[in-house]
Structures are given as structure tokens and as C-alpha cells.
Amino acid sequence: MRFRCAERRGFALVFALWIALLLGVAGTVVTRLSSADAGAARIEADLAAARSAAEGGIWYAAHQLAAREISARPPRSRFTIALGGAGVVVDTVDEDGRIDLNTAPEPLIAAMFQAAGLEEPAARQLASRVLDWRDPLSSLRPRTAGTGGGGPRRQAFVTANELALIPGVGLALAEALEGAVTVHTNSSYPAWEAAPPAVQAILQHAAGEMPDRQAQAGRPGNAASMGSRAGRRMIWRIRSSAQRGAVTAHVDAVVMLAPNAGTPGRILMWRGASRADG
């Protein structure tokens, strides 16, 4: 009985010392935050608020698009909102306006490289390598981890960033083409109406190389191309930038709209970044 009482007293003493230590640490933190580290604490708070607001901008835009009839969804839009004390700028663009690295024909990919400044022979060579990369049996593709020397390879492009891994492309060229490519649409040609000016120029060049494929390239004025001009308005690239104090947060997402159980759709890509100015 005495042993148990002593054990309880010992536990109470340890607990009291732990509480005292915790209170001491908390007091130190409060003191620091109220003096020299107050600025850092404010930046951390603004950072958390900006990130949350940027993410909220993505979901707000996705819900707004999902609530509209497909024909009423504009191919691109920009709006501003206030969320959690942060100003948020949101851009939405139909992903069908980009060139899908997994399904675009070789002449279109060659035209894309030419638009980036390559001479025609070099552009055609890189286009051939892109198609080779899409082949799961190609020697250009890295083997899947854990499959061993004779295991299967990954299929096609998983992300658009893999374009930089193709021999002869490199990071600089891949970054220059970042706004023109995708891996999410599974379409042979971009939709003209949703395409940015750079992609429209690529389409015009490719259509000149393939006159019999002008309709598929979505060039305006061709009755057979009207169905592809507008795009499907189902897969969207949404960019959200939020600013709170001296902090700016960015989120770039690709969303497939398919409202279900209260969600606007499925996330295909999500990338975020933030910075503190000054």
C-alpha cells in the first residue's frame, strides 16, 4: 500500500514537472512571438491563409463550372474573389486546347517543336522520339522500378514534365512548351476555340502540312471541324493565386468535371507553390 502511494506521488511529481516544463516552453514561445519573432509568426500565418485561399479558389471554380451546362461553360475565364482575408485570382481554361503528348500525331508534334525554334529536320527527329517514347517497348523509356531487367515498361507519358527526359529535348525546351502540352485529354488534336494563340499557330502549320486533316485540326471556317472547335468542356486547368499580406500562394490543378457525392469532379493534377515578398 505504501509502495502504491509512493508510486502515485512519484507520478504526480513527474506530471507536475512536465506541466511546468510545458508552461515554461509556452511562455518562452509567447515571449518570442511578441517580440523579435512576431514578424516571422505573421508571415507563417499569412502563408497558411494564402495557401488555404488558393486551394479554395480551385474548388470554388470547379464547383462553378460543374454547376453550369456544358454549352454554357466559356473556354477560358478569369475572376477574383476574397477568401479568408486573402485576395484570390482564378483562371480557368479548357484543357482540350492543349496538345496531348500521348495521342497527338507526329506531324503536329513536329510543328510544335518547329514553333519553339527548331529547324525542320531536328523537329521531325524529336517528334519521332516522342512517338518512340509513347511505345511501351521503346528503348528510350526507363524501366519501371522493381520489375528487373526484363520487366514491363511504363506506358506513355504520365506527366507533361517527362517531355524533358526525351534525348535532345532537355529542360529549357520542355519549359518553353509547358503551356502548349498536356497528358490528360486523350485527343489527337486540340480544340481550336480553347487553344491559346501559340497552339493555334501550331495547328495552322500542321494543317498546312496535312491538308486532308484540316478538319481534325479544328481550323475555323471548316464545317466539318465545328464539333471539335469548342472542345468538350469537361477537363479544366484551373490556376489560383492568393495574396495575404506579403505572401503569395499559387495552385495549378487539372480537374475532370464529374459531379458526384458533393464533389465537382476528379483531380488529375495538383501543384502548389508559395513565396514571401520582401
C-alpha positions as a printed NumPy array, in Angstrom:
array([[  0.   ,   0.   ,   0.   ],
       [  2.835,   2.375,   0.885],
       [  4.533,   1.425,  -2.381],
       [  1.419,   2.318,  -4.375],
       [  1.077,   5.647,  -2.607],
       [  4.708,   6.433,  -3.277],
       [  4.256,   5.431,  -6.919],
       [  1.263,   7.738,  -7.241],
       [  3.131,  10.6  ,  -5.586],
       [  6.057,   9.991,  -7.929],
       [  3.815,  10.001, -10.971],
       [  2.117,  13.196,  -9.775],
       [  5.512,  14.832,  -9.316],
       [  6.653,  13.854, -12.814],
       [  3.353,  15.041, -14.25 ],
       [  3.644,  18.351, -12.383],
       [  7.196,  18.82 , -13.64 ],
       [  6.043,  18.059, -17.228],
       [  3.243,  20.624, -16.906],
       [  5.676,  23.177, -15.533],
       [  8.061,  22.5  , -18.413],
       [  5.242,  22.784, -20.944],
       [  4.096,  26.082, -19.455],
       [  7.66 ,  27.346, -19.476],
       [  8.091,  26.479, -23.141],
       [  4.735,  28.055, -23.966],
       [  5.73 ,  31.195, -22.087],
       [  9.006,  31.354, -23.998],
       [  7.187,  30.94 , -27.318],
       [  4.706,  33.679, -26.449],
       [  7.53 ,  35.987, -25.393],
       [  9.421,  35.395, -28.624],
       [  6.355,  35.804, -30.769],
       [  5.534,  39.065, -29.034],
       [  8.963,  40.5  , -29.788],
       [ 11.588,  39.649, -32.397],
       [  9.707,  36.728, -33.975],
       [  6.384,  38.485, -34.33 ],
       [  7.147,  39.249, -37.975],
       [  8.02 ,  35.632, -38.71 ],
       [  4.863,  34.463, -36.952],
       [  2.794,  36.855, -39.061],
       [  4.385,  35.538, -42.256],
       [  3.634,  31.956, -41.204],
       [  0.014,  32.882, -40.516],
       [ -0.287,  34.705, -43.831],
       [  1.328,  31.744, -45.606],
       [ -1.205,  29.308, -44.177],
       [ -4.087,  31.646, -45.037],
       [ -2.824,  32.25 , -48.591],
       [ -2.383,  28.529, -49.264],
       [ -5.861,  27.748, -47.988],
       [ -7.345,  30.583, -50.044],
       [ -5.557,  29.448, -53.218],
       [ -6.839,  25.905, -52.73 ],
       [-10.299,  27.272, -52.025],
       [-10.142,  29.167, -55.315],
       [ -9.585,  25.886, -57.169],
       [-12.602,  24.221, -55.573],
       [-14.797,  27.299, -55.95 ],
       [-14.054,  27.45 , -59.689],
       [-14.579,  23.711, -60.12 ],
       [-17.98 ,  23.882, -58.42 ],
       [-18.974,  26.899, -60.515],
       [-18.045,  25.109, -63.752],
       [-19.728,  21.866, -62.726],
       [-22.972,  23.722, -61.94 ],
       [-23.199,  25.086, -65.493],
       [-24.496,  23.349, -68.564],
       [-21.59 ,  22.192, -70.737],
       [-22.545,  24.558, -73.559],
       [-22.569,  27.493, -71.11 ],
       [-19.019,  26.93 , -69.9  ],
       [-16.696,  29.508, -71.503],
       [-13.446,  28.062, -72.914],
       [-11.487,  30.406, -70.639],
       [-12.315,  32.85 , -67.87 ],
       [-10.796,  34.894, -65.04 ],
       [-12.404,  36.138, -61.86 ],
       [-11.396,  37.455, -58.444],
       [-12.817,  36.582, -55.035],
       [-11.935,  37.17 , -51.378],
       [-11.399,  34.11 , -49.19 ],
       [-10.206,  34.178, -45.596],
       [ -8.905,  37.71 , -45.842],
       [ -6.887,  36.925, -48.984],
       [ -7.478,  38.234, -52.489],
       [ -7.705,  35.362, -54.966],
       [ -7.352,  35.487, -58.766],
       [ -8.581,  32.371, -60.583],
       [ -8.083,  31.423, -64.246],
       [ -9.945,  28.535, -65.875],
       [ -9.043,  27.119, -69.296],
       [-10.45 ,  24.147, -71.175],
       [ -7.622,  21.591, -71.221],
       [ -8.793,  20.451, -74.674],
       [ -6.908,  23.436, -76.081],
       [ -3.547,  21.768, -75.435],
       [ -1.58 ,  19.179, -77.418],
       [ -1.754,  15.752, -75.801],
       [  1.696,  14.174, -75.855],
       [  0.181,  10.69 , -75.734],
       [ -2.183,  10.979, -78.699],
       [ -1.075,  13.825, -80.994],
       [  0.1  ,  12.699, -84.47 ],
       [  3.745,  13.02 , -85.396],
       [  3.348,  15.987, -87.822],
       [  1.58 ,  18.017, -85.133],
       [  4.344,  17.308, -82.625],
       [  6.967,  18.226, -85.218],
       [  5.136,  21.501, -85.868],
       [  5.176,  22.124, -82.123],
       [  8.961,  21.764, -81.986],
       [  9.362,  23.99 , -85.043],
       [  7.246,  26.666, -83.359],
       [  9.684,  26.503, -80.451],
       [ 12.532,  27.44 , -82.79 ],
       [ 13.932,  24.143, -84.064],
       [ 14.796,  23.569, -87.699],
       [ 12.542,  21.127, -89.526],
       [ 14.978,  18.136, -89.52 ],
       [ 15.61 ,  18.476, -85.783],
       [ 11.886,  18.969, -85.1  ],
       [ 10.995,  15.832, -87.036],
       [ 13.663,  13.857, -85.215],
       [ 12.342,  14.898, -81.804],
       [  8.77 ,  14.178, -82.898],
       [  9.86 ,  10.673, -83.837],
       [ 11.417,  10.277, -80.395],
       [  8.182,  11.398, -78.743],
       [  6.313,   8.653, -80.577],
       [  9.075,   6.227, -79.67 ],
       [  8.704,   7.246, -76.018],
       [  4.979,   6.513, -76.181],
       [  5.767,   2.945, -77.222],
       [  5.894,   0.799, -74.049],
       [  8.554,  -1.383, -75.703],
       [ 10.784,   1.527, -76.706],
       [ 14.405,   1.541, -75.599],
       [ 14.039,   5.257, -74.773],
       [ 11.741,   4.609, -71.837],
       [ 13.103,   3.95 , -68.341],
       [ 12.076,   0.623, -66.897],
       [  9.579,   0.503, -64.075],
       [ 11.259,   0.289, -60.683],
       [ 11.281,  -3.21 , -59.249],
       [ 10.5  ,  -5.034, -62.476],
       [ 14.046,  -6.212, -63.098],
       [ 15.961,  -6.265, -66.336],
       [ 13.241,  -7.857, -68.424],
       [ 10.168,  -6.391, -66.76 ],
       [  7.493,  -4.297, -68.435],
       [  7.983,  -0.583, -69.003],
       [  5.673,   2.276, -68.058],
       [  3.154,   3.234, -70.693],
       [  3.115,   6.603, -72.457],
       [  3.6  ,   9.953, -70.707],
       [  2.437,  10.077, -67.116],
       [  3.118,  13.815, -66.773],
       [  3.957,  16.534, -69.289],
       [  7.227,  17.103, -67.396],
       [  8.529,  13.836, -68.843],
       [  8.992,  15.635, -72.151],
       [ 12.293,  16.949, -70.736],
       [ 13.564,  13.358, -70.369],
       [ 13.498,  12.68 , -74.106],
       [ 17.03 ,  12.79 , -75.565],
       [ 17.516,  16.089, -77.361],
       [ 14.642,  17.94 , -75.67 ],
       [ 16.051,  18.987, -72.336],
       [ 14.62 ,  21.134, -69.573],
       [ 14.753,  24.512, -71.347],
       [ 12.784,  23.369, -74.405],
       [ 10.308,  21.432, -72.279],
       [  9.664,  24.525, -70.143],
       [  9.163,  26.632, -73.284],
       [  6.44 ,  24.208, -74.396],
       [  4.853,  23.786, -70.976],
       [  1.846,  25.956, -71.817],
       [  1.102,  24.013, -75.005],
       [  1.124,  20.375, -73.873],
       [ -0.911,  18.045, -71.703],
       [ -1.343,  14.337, -70.966],
       [ -4.991,  14.478, -69.888],
       [ -7.266,  14.926, -72.933],
       [ -6.677,  11.753, -74.949],
       [ -7.455,  13.787, -78.103],
       [ -5.474,  13.701, -81.322],
       [ -5.891,  17.425, -81.94 ],
       [ -6.538,  20.39 , -79.635],
       [ -9.847,  22.25 , -79.798],
       [ -9.295,  25.478, -81.712],
       [-11.571,  27.653, -79.59 ],
       [ -9.899,  26.6  , -76.353],
       [ -6.338,  26.726, -77.711],
       [ -4.007,  29.584, -76.741],
       [ -2.568,  31.615, -79.653],
       [  0.677,  29.624, -79.666],
       [ -1.209,  26.338, -80.08 ],
       [ -3.44 ,  27.839, -82.794],
       [ -0.308,  28.774, -84.733],
       [  0.97 ,  25.216, -84.363],
       [ -2.366,  23.858, -85.614],
       [ -2.28 ,  26.105, -88.667],
       [  1.229,  24.971, -89.513],
       [  0.336,  21.305, -89.02 ],
       [ -2.823,  21.686, -91.133],
       [ -0.689,  23.115, -93.935],
       [  1.472,  20.005, -93.749],
       [ -1.616,  17.751, -93.739],
       [ -4.386,  19.344, -95.88 ],
       [ -6.575,  16.267, -95.525],
       [ -6.535,  16.676, -91.754],
       [ -7.599,  20.331, -91.526],
       [-10.962,  19.363, -90.097],
       [ -9.369,  17.371, -87.293],
       [ -7.007,  20.244, -86.552],
       [-10.051,  22.36 , -85.77 ],
       [ -9.335,  25.277, -88.1  ],
       [-12.184,  27.815, -88.236],
       [-14.322,  28.145, -91.324],
       [-14.474,  24.426, -91.975],
       [-17.927,  22.986, -91.373],
       [-16.556,  19.534, -90.643],
       [-14.454,  20.956, -87.8  ],
       [-17.228,  22.662, -85.848],
       [-17.629,  19.759, -83.47 ],
       [-14.   ,  19.934, -82.375],
       [-13.655,  23.729, -82.254],
       [-15.376,  24.21 , -78.905],
       [-13.855,  21.29 , -77.045],
       [-15.676,  19.016, -74.656],
       [-15.519,  21.46 , -71.713],
       [-15.039,  18.533, -69.311],
       [-11.356,  18.724, -68.352],
       [-10.197,  22.049, -66.965],
       [ -6.895,  23.585, -65.977],
       [ -7.566,  25.883, -63.042],
       [ -4.918,  28.269, -61.71 ],
       [ -5.469,  30.076, -58.452],
       [ -3.242,  32.781, -56.929],
       [ -3.94 ,  34.161, -53.456],
       [ -2.239,  37.042, -51.672],
       [ -2.35 ,  37.688, -47.954],
       [ -0.034,  40.326, -46.572],
       [  3.445,  39.797, -48.013],
       [  2.748,  36.188, -49.029],
       [  1.525,  34.867, -52.388],
       [  0.43 ,  31.259, -52.906],
       [ -0.257,  29.55 , -56.23 ],
       [ -2.076,  26.327, -57.042],
       [ -2.252,  24.792, -60.523],
       [ -4.718,  21.936, -60.968],
       [ -6.321,  19.885, -63.715],
       [ -9.839,  18.731, -62.873],
       [-12.13 ,  16.35 , -64.73 ],
       [-15.642,  17.56 , -64.042],
       [-17.905,  14.729, -62.953],
       [-20.075,  15.887, -60.034],
       [-20.603,  13.088, -57.537],
       [-21.374,  12.967, -53.809],
       [-20.886,  16.684, -53.366],
       [-17.57 ,  16.889, -55.218],
       [-17.239,  18.686, -58.568],
       [-15.   ,  16.06 , -60.135],
       [-11.703,  14.206, -60.042],
       [ -8.281,  15.784, -59.601],
       [ -5.901,  14.752, -62.391],
       [ -3.021,  17.042, -61.4  ],
       [ -2.298,  19.274, -58.401],
       [  0.736,  21.507, -57.932],
       [  1.257,  24.288, -55.415],
       [  3.911,  26.888, -54.586],
       [  4.208,  29.929, -52.349],
       [  6.584,  32.79 , -51.635],
       [  7.035,  35.65 , -49.204],
       [  7.923,  39.034, -50.714],
       [ 10.327,  41.425, -49.068]])
